[in-house]
Amino acid sequence: MNQHVTYCSEIEEHFQRRRGTILICSPLDWALMEVWKEAGVPLEAALRGIDAAFDKWERRAKKTRKVNSLAYCQQEVLAAVEEMQEAATGSKRDPSAATIRNDEMARYFE
């Protein structure tokens, strides 16, 4: 199977498991997965970020809305990337180095 498809499918399946329901990912979610893949976000970081986002959501007192999009997990995924890079190098990195800039996102969607 294509490595790209496997990457996105793993993320989609993990997101669905954590959400507890089968939710078809939106085109925006798929685009975000593509951005992560092209930016070199390791699959492990994406899965850890999704877990961290859901863990935080589950600790909230009010859960009136469900997590319906991978966009909710974006910050935690990027934090997981940074943590993995810090662990690999043994030093703190510049937080801005692990972010995907808005102009990069805009170019991708064009």
PAGU-298975 format. One record per atom (N, C-alpha, C): z negated, x, y; atom name; residue in three letters. Coordinates in nm, 3 decimals. Last residue first. Example, Ala and Ser with C-alpha at 12.3 -4.5 7.8 and 13.67 -1.06 7.14 Angstrom:
% PAGU-298975
-0.708, 1.285, -0.225, N, SER
-0.714, 1.367, -0.106, CA, SER
-0.787, 1.290, 0.003, C, SER
-0.780, 1.319, -0.569, N, ALA
-0.780, 1.230, -0.450, CA, ALA
-0.780, 1.320, -0.330, C, ALA
***
This chain:
% PAGU-298975
0.191, -0.415, 2.638, N, GLU
0.326, -0.429, 2.695, CA, GLU
0.424, -0.405, 2.585, C, GLU
-0.030, -0.340, 2.495, N, PHE
0.007, -0.481, 2.492, CA, PHE
0.143, -0.508, 2.555, C, PHE
-0.042, -0.066, 2.558, N, TYR
-0.022, -0.109, 2.420, CA, TYR
0.029, -0.252, 2.414, C, TYR
-0.094, -0.069, 2.831, N, ARG
0.032, -0.012, 2.782, CA, ARG
0.061, -0.059, 2.640, C, ARG
-0.353, -0.182, 2.823, N, ALA
-0.244, -0.254, 2.890, CA, ALA
-0.107, -0.203, 2.841, C, ALA
-0.497, 0.022, 2.696, N, MET
-0.487, -0.110, 2.633, CA, MET
-0.368, -0.186, 2.692, C, MET
-0.471, 0.220, 2.890, N, GLU
-0.418, 0.244, 2.756, CA, GLU
-0.400, 0.112, 2.682, C, GLU
-0.606, 0.103, 3.101, N, ASP
-0.463, 0.128, 3.116, CA, ASP
-0.397, 0.157, 2.981, C, ASP
-0.869, 0.097, 3.000, N, ASN
-0.798, -0.028, 3.023, CA, ASN
-0.648, -0.006, 3.036, C, ASN
-0.934, 0.346, 2.744, N, ARG
-0.924, 0.302, 2.884, CA, ARG
-0.842, 0.174, 2.894, C, ARG
-1.162, 0.367, 2.502, N, ILE
-1.020, 0.338, 2.520, CA, ILE
-1.008, 0.278, 2.659, C, ILE
-1.400, 0.632, 2.470, N, THR
-1.359, 0.498, 2.511, CA, THR
-1.208, 0.488, 2.518, C, THR
-1.498, 0.880, 2.425, N, ALA
-1.485, 0.792, 2.309, CA, ALA
-1.438, 0.653, 2.346, C, ALA
-1.528, 1.006, 2.666, N, ALA
-1.427, 1.060, 2.575, CA, ALA
-1.403, 0.967, 2.457, C, ALA
-1.743, 0.902, 2.794, N, SER
-1.611, 0.853, 2.835, CA, SER
-1.501, 0.903, 2.741, C, SER
-1.961, 1.044, 2.693, N, PRO
-1.935, 0.908, 2.646, CA, PRO
-1.797, 0.857, 2.684, C, PRO
-1.933, 1.370, 2.581, N, ASP
-1.914, 1.288, 2.701, CA, ASP
-1.880, 1.147, 2.655, C, ASP
-2.164, 1.438, 2.315, N, ARG
-2.032, 1.438, 2.377, CA, ARG
-2.035, 1.353, 2.503, C, ARG
-2.407, 1.653, 2.177, N, LYS
-2.376, 1.532, 2.253, CA, LYS
-2.238, 1.547, 2.316, C, LYS
-2.351, 1.808, 1.855, N, SER
-2.385, 1.809, 1.997, CA, SER
-2.350, 1.675, 2.060, C, SER
-2.252, 1.829, 1.602, N, GLY
-2.391, 1.866, 1.623, CA, GLY
-2.430, 1.871, 1.769, C, GLY
-2.009, 1.746, 1.517, N, THR
-2.013, 1.868, 1.598, CA, THR
-2.154, 1.917, 1.623, C, THR
-2.069, 1.524, 1.362, N, ALA
-1.976, 1.625, 1.309, CA, ALA
-1.985, 1.756, 1.386, C, ALA
-2.234, 1.376, 1.525, N, ALA
-2.287, 1.425, 1.398, CA, ALA
-2.199, 1.536, 1.343, C, ALA
-2.054, 1.316, 1.730, N, GLU
-2.173, 1.396, 1.759, CA, GLU
-2.230, 1.456, 1.631, C, GLU
-1.876, 1.155, 1.588, N, GLN
-1.828, 1.280, 1.646, CA, GLN
-1.945, 1.372, 1.678, C, GLN
-2.044, 0.942, 1.522, N, MET
-1.983, 1.021, 1.414, CA, MET
-1.933, 1.155, 1.468, C, MET
-2.105, 0.848, 1.779, N, GLU
-2.211, 0.897, 1.692, CA, GLU
-2.156, 0.984, 1.579, C, GLU
-1.847, 0.766, 1.864, N, GLU
-1.919, 0.873, 1.934, CA, GLU
-2.028, 0.933, 1.847, C, GLU
-1.800, 0.559, 1.683, N, VAL
-1.709, 0.674, 1.689, CA, VAL
-1.781, 0.792, 1.753, C, VAL
-2.006, 0.386, 1.754, N, ALA
-2.007, 0.446, 1.619, CA, ALA
-1.914, 0.567, 1.614, C, ALA
-1.919, 0.311, 2.007, N, ALA
-2.046, 0.384, 1.995, CA, ALA
-2.054, 0.453, 1.859, C, ALA
-1.691, 0.169, 1.935, N, LEU
-1.676, 0.292, 2.012, CA, LEU
-1.803, 0.376, 2.008, C, LEU
-1.818, -0.043, 1.804, N, VAL
-1.724, 0.041, 1.731, CA, VAL
-1.708, 0.174, 1.804, C, VAL
-1.963, -0.156, 2.013, N, GLU
-2.036, -0.095, 1.901, CA, GLU
-1.945, -0.007, 1.816, C, GLU
-1.756, -0.252, 2.175, N, GLN
-1.847, -0.150, 2.225, CA, GLN
-1.923, -0.080, 2.113, C, GLN
-1.625, -0.444, 1.993, N, GLN
-1.558, -0.328, 2.052, CA, GLN
-1.655, -0.217, 2.096, C, GLN
-1.716, -0.684, 1.899, N, CYS
-1.763, -0.563, 1.831, CA, CYS
-1.713, -0.434, 1.897, C, CYS
-1.582, -0.877, 2.035, N, TYR
-1.728, -0.877, 2.046, CA, TYR
-1.787, -0.745, 1.991, C, TYR
-1.328, -0.844, 1.940, N, ALA
-1.357, -0.793, 2.075, CA, ALA
-1.508, -0.787, 2.098, C, ALA
-1.307, -0.984, 1.709, N, LEU
-1.342, -0.843, 1.698, CA, LEU
-1.375, -0.783, 1.834, C, LEU
-1.451, -1.311, 1.740, N, SER
-1.347, -1.213, 1.769, CA, SER
-1.399, -1.072, 1.748, C, SER
-1.661, -1.485, 1.713, N, ASN
-1.528, -1.532, 1.676, CA, ASN
-1.417, -1.431, 1.693, C, ASN
-1.980, -1.536, 1.636, N, VAL
-1.892, -1.425, 1.672, CA, VAL
-1.753, -1.463, 1.621, C, VAL
-2.094, -1.857, 1.750, N, LYS
-2.066, -1.758, 1.647, CA, LYS
-1.981, -1.646, 1.705, C, LYS
-2.351, -1.975, 1.968, N, ARG
-2.210, -1.947, 1.943, CA, ARG
-2.197, -1.842, 1.834, C, ARG
-2.625, -1.994, 1.964, N, THR
-2.548, -2.116, 1.983, CA, THR
-2.400, -2.097, 1.954, C, THR
-2.865, -1.853, 1.895, N, LYS
-2.736, -1.826, 1.832, CA, LYS
-2.649, -1.949, 1.842, C, LYS
-3.136, -1.709, 2.047, N, LYS
-3.042, -1.822, 2.052, CA, LYS
-2.908, -1.779, 1.994, C, LYS
-3.243, -1.458, 1.978, N, ALA
-3.321, -1.581, 1.958, CA, ALA
-3.229, -1.703, 1.954, C, ALA
-3.075, -1.201, 1.798, N, ARG
-3.086, -1.286, 1.917, CA, ARG
-3.165, -1.413, 1.883, C, ARG
-3.025, -1.069, 1.566, N, ARG
-3.159, -1.056, 1.623, CA, ARG
-3.179, -1.144, 1.746, C, ARG
-2.755, -1.113, 1.522, N, GLU
-2.851, -1.181, 1.434, CA, GLU
-2.994, -1.172, 1.486, C, GLU
-2.643, -0.940, 1.710, N, TRP
-2.626, -1.085, 1.727, CA, TRP
-2.730, -1.160, 1.644, C, TRP
-2.709, -0.693, 1.595, N, LYS
-2.762, -0.730, 1.726, CA, LYS
-2.755, -0.881, 1.747, C, LYS
-2.556, -0.715, 1.360, N, ASP
-2.701, -0.695, 1.352, CA, ASP
-2.767, -0.734, 1.484, C, ASP
-2.298, -0.730, 1.465, N, PHE
-2.355, -0.847, 1.398, CA, PHE
-2.507, -0.835, 1.384, C, PHE
-2.279, -0.469, 1.568, N, ALA
-2.261, -0.585, 1.657, CA, ALA
-2.323, -0.710, 1.593, C, ALA
-2.314, -0.314, 1.336, N, ALA
-2.409, -0.303, 1.446, CA, ALA
-2.400, -0.423, 1.540, C, ALA
-2.086, -0.389, 1.185, N, ASP
-2.221, -0.415, 1.134, CA, ASP
-2.323, -0.413, 1.248, C, ASP
-1.886, -0.291, 1.355, N, ILE
-1.892, -0.435, 1.325, CA, ILE
-2.031, -0.471, 1.275, C, ILE
-1.949, -0.018, 1.339, N, GLY
-1.956, -0.089, 1.466, CA, GLY
-1.964, -0.239, 1.448, C, GLY
-1.893, 0.035, 1.070, N, ARG
-2.030, 0.052, 1.121, CA, ARG
-2.048, -0.025, 1.252, C, ARG
-1.617, -0.013, 1.071, N, LEU
-1.705, -0.095, 0.988, CA, LEU
-1.850, -0.085, 1.035, C, LEU
-1.530, 0.188, 1.248, N, ALA
-1.501, 0.048, 1.276, CA, ALA
-1.596, -0.044, 1.198, C, ALA
-1.616, 0.417, 1.113, N, ALA
-1.672, 0.386, 1.244, CA, ALA
-1.648, 0.240, 1.280, C, ALA
-1.455, 0.405, 0.882, N, GLU
-1.601, 0.400, 0.870, CA, GLU
-1.667, 0.363, 1.003, C, GLU
-1.201, 0.444, 0.992, N, LEU
-1.235, 0.315, 0.931, CA, LEU
-1.386, 0.299, 0.922, C, LEU
-1.195, 0.618, 1.306, N, PRO
-1.209, 0.618, 1.160, CA, PRO
-1.250, 0.479, 1.109, C, PRO
-0.960, 0.591, 1.552, N, VAL
-1.093, 0.543, 1.515, CA, VAL
-1.102, 0.541, 1.363, C, VAL
-0.718, 0.671, 1.660, N, GLY
-0.784, 0.760, 1.564, CA, GLY
-0.926, 0.718, 1.529, C, GLY
-0.569, 0.507, 1.810, N, ALA
-0.661, 0.595, 1.884, CA, ALA
-0.737, 0.688, 1.791, C, ALA
-0.441, 0.358, 1.616, N, GLU
-0.361, 0.454, 1.693, CA, GLU
-0.449, 0.552, 1.771, C, GLU
-0.663, 0.203, 1.532, N, LYS
-0.592, 0.289, 1.438, CA, LYS
-0.516, 0.398, 1.514, C, LYS
-0.727, 0.064, 1.768, N, TRP
-0.826, 0.150, 1.704, CA, TRP
-0.757, 0.251, 1.613, C, TRP
-0.487, -0.077, 1.804, N, VAL
-0.531, 0.018, 1.906, CA, VAL
-0.632, 0.116, 1.845, C, VAL
-0.495, -0.239, 1.575, N, GLU
-0.384, -0.144, 1.594, CA, GLU
-0.424, -0.036, 1.695, C, GLU
-0.718, -0.394, 1.633, N, MET
-0.720, -0.306, 1.515, CA, MET
-0.611, -0.199, 1.526, C, MET
-0.614, -0.530, 1.854, N, LEU
-0.727, -0.440, 1.872, CA, LEU
-0.739, -0.344, 1.754, C, LEU
-0.417, -0.681, 1.727, N, ALA
-0.377, -0.581, 1.827, CA, ALA
-0.490, -0.481, 1.850, C, ALA
-0.579, -0.845, 1.575, N, TRP
-0.488, -0.753, 1.507, CA, TRP
-0.442, -0.644, 1.603, C, TRP
-0.701, -0.988, 1.783, N, ASP
-0.783, -0.907, 1.692, CA, ASP
-0.696, -0.803, 1.621, C, ASP
-0.475, -1.117, 1.887, N, LEU
-0.549, -1.023, 1.972, CA, LEU
-0.638, -0.932, 1.887, C, LEU
-0.404, -1.285, 1.677, N, PRO
-0.313, -1.176, 1.714, CA, PRO
-0.383, -1.073, 1.803, C, PRO
-0.715, -1.334, 1.490, N, SER
-0.614, -1.373, 1.589, CA, SER
-0.517, -1.257, 1.613, C, SER
-0.800, -1.366, 1.151, N, CYS
-0.803, -1.288, 1.274, CA, CYS
-0.686, -1.328, 1.363, C, CYS
-0.939, -1.646, 1.010, N, ILE
-0.815, -1.570, 1.023, CA, ILE
-0.821, -1.495, 1.156, C, ILE
-1.234, -1.644, 0.854, N, LEU
-1.175, -1.670, 0.985, CA, LEU
-1.051, -1.583, 0.993, C, LEU
-1.449, -1.748, 0.628, N, ILE
-1.314, -1.693, 0.637, CA, ILE
-1.256, -1.740, 0.769, C, ILE
-1.785, -1.653, 0.704, N, THR
-1.680, -1.753, 0.683, CA, THR
-1.545, -1.683, 0.688, C, THR
-1.953, -1.450, 0.764, N, GLY
-1.998, -1.547, 0.665, CA, GLY
-1.899, -1.660, 0.641, C, GLY
-1.929, -1.229, 0.920, N, ARG
-1.931, -1.359, 0.988, CA, ARG
-1.978, -1.468, 0.892, C, ARG
-1.913, -1.032, 0.726, N, ARG
-2.027, -1.033, 0.817, CA, ARG
-2.038, -1.167, 0.890, C, ARG
-1.667, -1.103, 0.605, N, ARG
-1.792, -1.100, 0.527, CA, ARG
-1.913, -1.109, 0.619, C, ARG
-1.490, -1.071, 0.824, N, GLN
-1.509, -1.202, 0.762, CA, GLN
-1.637, -1.208, 0.681, C, GLN
-1.513, -0.793, 0.864, N, PHE
-1.548, -0.886, 0.972, CA, PHE
-1.575, -1.026, 0.914, C, PHE
-1.407, -0.705, 0.621, N, HIS
-1.546, -0.673, 0.656, CA, HIS
-1.596, -0.769, 0.764, C, HIS
-1.142, -0.798, 0.640, N, GLU
-1.229, -0.845, 0.532, CA, GLU
-1.376, -0.821, 0.563, C, GLU
-1.053, -0.651, 0.867, N, GLU
-1.052, -0.797, 0.866, CA, GLU
-1.148, -0.852, 0.760, C, GLU
-1.081, -0.386, 0.775, N, ILE
-1.156, -0.432, 0.892, CA, ILE
-1.165, -0.584, 0.891, C, ILE
-0.901, -0.390, 0.562, N, GLU
-1.042, -0.357, 0.538, CA, GLU
-1.128, -0.408, 0.653, C, GLU
-0.662, -0.443, 0.699, N, SER
-0.713, -0.540, 0.601, CA, SER
-0.861, -0.517, 0.572, C, SER
-0.630, -0.209, 0.852, N, CYS
-0.650, -0.339, 0.918, CA, CYS
-0.709, -0.442, 0.823, C, CYS
-0.601, -0.020, 0.641, N, TYR
-0.700, -0.002, 0.749, CA, TYR
-0.732, -0.137, 0.812, C, TYR
-0.379, -0.124, 0.501, N, THR
-0.508, -0.113, 0.435, CA, THR
-0.620, -0.102, 0.539, C, THR
-0.179, -0.093, 0.691, N, VAL
-0.214, -0.227, 0.646, CA, VAL
-0.351, -0.226, 0.581, C, VAL
-0.174, 0.189, 0.704, N, HIS
-0.203, 0.110, 0.824, CA, HIS
-0.249, -0.031, 0.785, C, HIS
-0.093, 0.264, 0.448, N, GLN
-0.226, 0.304, 0.497, CA, GLN
-0.269, 0.221, 0.618, C, GLN
0.063, 0.041, 0.226, N, ASN
0.071, 0.112, 0.354, CA, ASN
-0.069, 0.140, 0.406, C, ASN
0.000, 0.084, -0.119, N, MET
0.000, 0.000, 0.000, CA, MET
0.000, 0.089, 0.124, C, MET
***
